[in-house]
Amino acid sequence: MFQCTVQQKKLAEDDLNKAYQTAKKRIVQMYGTQKKLADDYVATLVDTQRSWLRYRDGQCKLEAFAAEEGSNANAVATSLCVIRIDKERTAILKQLPY
């Protein structure tokens, strides 16, 4: 189970990163003639993504807290959390710009 969740976590993180990069490109394309607006939108996306990553990491630490840190159980619980939350965020990013 450990290896499986580690691999699924990597896939979820790869999908999240692709969706994030694609969202940035769509914003630039959509607001291409309005550079300041595009820059402001992208800056907001970057700031929001950084805040979201802090939330995700904290939430997953919370969810895995009962398992001893460094144990396989902790890693599995953390991975399952990251997978779930990354998939939710990926779906949101795919909708940007709204």
C-alpha positions as CSV (number, residue, x, y, z in Angstrom):
1,M,0.0,0.0,0.0
2,F,2.9,2.4,0.8
3,Q,4.4,2.2,-2.7
4,C,1.0,2.5,-4.4
5,T,0.1,5.7,-2.5
6,V,3.5,7.2,-3.1
7,Q,3.1,6.6,-6.8
8,Q,-0.5,8.0,-6.8
9,K,0.7,11.0,-4.9
10,K,3.3,11.7,-7.5
11,L,0.7,11.4,-10.3
12,A,-1.7,13.8,-8.4
13,E,1.1,16.3,-7.9
14,D,2.2,16.1,-11.5
15,D,-1.5,16.7,-12.6
16,L,-1.7,19.6,-10.2
17,N,1.4,21.2,-11.6
18,K,0.3,20.8,-15.2
19,A,-3.1,22.3,-14.4
20,Y,-1.4,25.2,-12.6
21,Q,0.9,25.9,-15.5
22,T,-1.9,25.6,-18.0
23,A,-4.1,28.0,-16.0
24,K,-1.3,30.6,-16.0
25,K,-1.0,30.2,-19.8
26,R,-4.7,30.6,-20.3
27,I,-4.8,33.8,-18.3
28,V,-1.9,35.3,-20.3
29,Q,-3.6,34.4,-23.5
30,M,-7.0,35.6,-22.4
31,Y,-5.7,39.0,-21.2
32,G,-2.8,39.2,-23.7
33,T,-3.7,42.7,-24.9
34,Q,-4.1,43.9,-21.3
35,K,-0.6,43.1,-19.9
36,K,-1.1,44.8,-16.5
37,L,-4.4,43.0,-16.0
38,A,-2.8,39.7,-17.0
39,D,0.2,40.3,-14.7
40,D,-2.2,41.1,-11.8
41,Y,-4.3,38.0,-12.4
42,V,-1.2,35.7,-12.6
43,A,0.3,37.3,-9.5
44,T,-3.0,36.6,-7.7
45,L,-3.0,33.0,-8.9
46,V,0.6,32.5,-7.8
47,D,-0.1,34.0,-4.3
48,T,-3.2,31.9,-4.0
49,Q,-1.5,28.8,-5.0
50,R,1.3,29.3,-2.4
51,S,-1.3,29.9,0.3
52,W,-3.2,26.8,-0.9
53,L,0.0,24.7,-0.7
54,R,0.5,25.8,2.9
55,Y,-3.1,24.9,3.7
56,R,-2.7,21.5,2.0
57,D,0.5,20.6,3.8
58,G,-1.0,21.7,7.2
59,Q,-4.2,19.8,6.6
60,C,-2.4,16.6,5.6
61,K,-0.1,16.9,8.6
62,L,-3.2,17.2,10.8
63,E,-4.8,14.1,9.1
64,A,-1.6,12.0,9.6
65,F,-0.9,13.3,13.1
66,A,-2.0,10.1,14.9
67,A,0.5,8.0,13.0
68,E,4.2,8.2,14.2
69,E,6.1,10.7,12.1
70,G,8.4,9.0,9.7
71,S,6.4,5.8,9.8
72,N,4.9,4.1,6.7
73,A,1.4,4.7,8.3
74,N,2.2,8.4,8.5
75,A,3.4,8.5,4.9
76,V,0.4,6.6,3.6
77,A,-2.0,8.9,5.5
78,T,-0.2,12.0,4.2
79,S,-0.1,10.7,0.7
80,L,-3.9,9.8,0.7
81,C,-4.6,13.3,1.9
82,V,-2.4,15.0,-0.7
83,I,-4.0,12.9,-3.4
84,R,-7.5,13.9,-2.4
85,I,-6.8,17.6,-1.9
86,D,-4.6,17.9,-5.1
87,K,-7.4,16.3,-7.2
88,E,-9.9,18.9,-5.8
89,R,-7.5,21.8,-6.6
90,T,-6.6,20.4,-10.0
91,A,-10.3,20.5,-10.9
92,I,-10.5,24.2,-9.8
93,L,-7.4,25.2,-11.7
94,K,-8.8,23.6,-14.9
95,Q,-11.7,26.1,-14.7
96,L,-9.4,29.2,-14.6
97,P,-9.9,31.8,-15.9
98,Y,-13.5,31.6,-15.0
